[in-house]
Amino acid sequence: MDSFTTPRLIATRLAASDLDELTALHLDPEVSRYLGGVRTPDVTAAYMEANLHHWAEHGIGVWTLRTNDGAYAGRAGLRYLDMGGARELEIGYSFAKAFWGRGLATEIARALVDIWETRPADRSLVGIVATENRASERVLEKVGLAYESDTIQHGQNCGVFRRWR
C-alpha cells in the first residue's frame, strides 16, 4: 500500500524526495528527544536508505505524512525489527511540533493498526516507547496495544506495548 488517507492526513510511501523535510524533523531536539536524539543529515540519509530498502524487501515501511492542504506533518510506519532474536512488526510515528496536541498521532496509529490487521502473517504488533513519553504510551493504549515489558532502545529506558490478533 503506497498511500492511504485519514480524515486529516495523506500518507505516501517514503521517497528520496522527502529527505529535506525528514532531515528537518530529525534535527529538531524536541521531536527527537524520544527517538534517540537529534540525527545529523548523514544519519537521516542512512535512515532514509534503510527505509527505502525495507519497502523494497517487505512491501511496507515508513510513510510521509502531509495534511490535506499539503503541509509536511511527519512520518509514520510499520517496520520489522529484531527483538531478542524474533522478528517483530513495529508501529511508529513522529510529528513536527506544529502538529502536536491535535490527536493526529492517534488518528495515524488507528490507520496503521487497520493496515496491520490486513497482514495475517504478523500475529502481533509492537510499539516501543521511551518511558518518559506518556503521550505516546496513551496513543498506543487507545489503539489497543497494552504494556508488556521494559527494554532499552537508543540508550533509553522504554516500554514494549503489544497488540495480539
BELJO-V305256 format. One record per pair of residues at least 6 apart in sequence whose ideal C-beta (glycine too) atoms are under 8 Angstrom apart, sorted by sequence separation. I is the first residue (numbers start at 1). GAP is how many residues later the second one is. D is the distance in whole Angstrom. If there is no record, write none. Layout:
# BELJO-V305256
i->{I,I}
gap->{GAP,GAP}
d->{D,D}
This chain:
# BELJO-V305256
i->{5,25,26,32,54,55,66,67,81,82,116,130,141,152,3,4,32,54,55,65,66,80,81,129,150,151,3,14,29,39,54,64,65,80,129,150,151,3,26,29,52,65,80,81,95,116,127,150,151,2,3,28,51,65,79,80,95,137,149,150,2,27,51,64,65,78,79,129,148,149,26,27,63,78,93,113,147,148,26,27,62,63,78,79,127,147,148,27,62,63,77,78,147,148,62,76,77,93,146,23,61,76,77,93,145,146,26,27,60,61,62,76,145,146,23,26,60,61,75,76,91,127,145,60,74,75,93,126,131,144,74,125,141,143,23,26,74,91,140,22,23,58,73,74,91,126,137,73,128,130,72,137,19,22,54,74,91,128,131,19,22,51,54,73,130,131,89,130,131,51,65,130,131,19,129,18,62,65,89,105,109,113,128,129,73,105,109,112,113,128,16,67,76,110,128,129,76,89,106,109,110,127,128,14,78,91,105,109,126,127,77,89,90,91,92,126,127,16,76,88,89,90,91,92,106,126,14,15,78,89,90,106,125,14,78,88,90,124,125,65,124,124,14,123,124,13,22,123,21,65,83,120,18,93,14,25,78,116,13,14,117,14,15,25,91,13,14,25,113,12,13,21,11,12,11,22,11,12,91,10,60,9,10,9,10,9,10,1,4,8,9,35,60,3,8,14,14,31,9,31,11,31,31,30,28,83,25,28,25,24,83,8,9,34,8,34,11,33,9,34,8,9,34,7,11,6,6,9,34,6,6,4,4,1,36,37,36,35,36,36,34}
gap->{6,6,6,6,6,6,6,6,6,6,6,6,6,6,7,7,7,7,7,7,7,7,7,7,7,7,8,8,8,8,8,8,8,8,8,8,8,9,9,9,9,9,9,9,9,9,9,9,9,10,10,10,10,10,10,10,10,10,10,10,11,11,11,11,11,11,11,11,11,11,12,12,12,12,12,12,12,12,13,13,13,13,13,13,13,13,13,14,14,14,14,14,14,14,15,15,15,15,15,16,16,16,16,16,16,16,17,17,17,17,17,17,17,17,18,18,18,18,18,18,18,18,18,19,19,19,19,19,19,19,20,20,20,20,21,21,21,21,21,22,22,22,22,22,22,22,22,23,23,23,24,24,25,25,25,25,25,25,25,26,26,26,26,26,26,26,27,27,27,28,28,28,28,29,29,30,30,30,30,30,30,30,30,30,31,31,31,31,31,31,32,32,32,32,32,32,33,33,33,33,33,33,33,34,34,34,34,34,34,34,35,35,35,35,35,35,35,36,36,36,36,36,36,36,36,36,37,37,37,37,37,37,37,38,38,38,38,38,38,39,39,40,41,41,41,42,42,42,43,43,43,45,46,46,47,47,47,47,48,48,48,49,49,49,49,50,50,50,50,51,51,51,52,52,53,53,54,54,54,55,55,56,56,57,57,58,58,59,59,59,59,59,59,60,60,61,63,63,64,64,65,65,66,67,68,68,69,69,71,72,77,94,95,95,96,96,97,97,98,98,99,99,99,100,100,101,102,102,102,104,105,107,111,114,117,117,118,119,119,120,122}
d->{7,6,6,5,8,4,6,6,8,8,6,8,8,7,7,5,6,4,8,8,6,5,6,5,7,5,6,8,8,7,8,7,4,7,5,7,8,5,8,5,8,5,6,5,6,5,8,6,5,7,6,8,5,6,7,7,6,8,8,7,4,6,5,6,6,6,5,7,8,5,7,7,7,7,6,7,6,5,4,8,5,6,6,7,4,8,6,8,7,6,8,8,6,5,4,8,6,5,6,8,5,7,8,6,4,7,7,8,8,7,7,4,6,7,5,5,5,6,7,7,6,5,4,7,7,6,8,8,8,5,5,7,7,8,5,7,4,5,4,6,8,6,6,5,7,8,7,6,7,8,7,7,7,8,6,6,7,5,7,7,6,8,7,5,5,5,7,7,6,7,8,5,6,6,6,8,8,7,7,8,5,5,5,5,7,7,7,8,7,7,7,8,5,8,6,7,8,4,5,7,5,8,8,7,6,6,5,5,6,4,7,8,8,7,7,7,8,7,6,7,6,5,5,8,5,5,5,8,6,7,7,7,7,7,6,5,6,5,5,8,6,5,7,7,7,6,8,6,7,7,7,8,5,8,6,8,8,8,7,4,8,6,7,6,7,6,6,7,7,6,8,4,4,5,7,7,6,7,8,7,8,5,5,7,8,6,7,8,8,6,8,6,8,7,6,7,8,6,6,7,7,7,6,6,7,8,7,7,6,8,8,8,6,7,7,4,7,8,7,7,6,6,5,7,7,5,6,8,7,8,5,6,7,6,7,7,3,7,7,7,7}
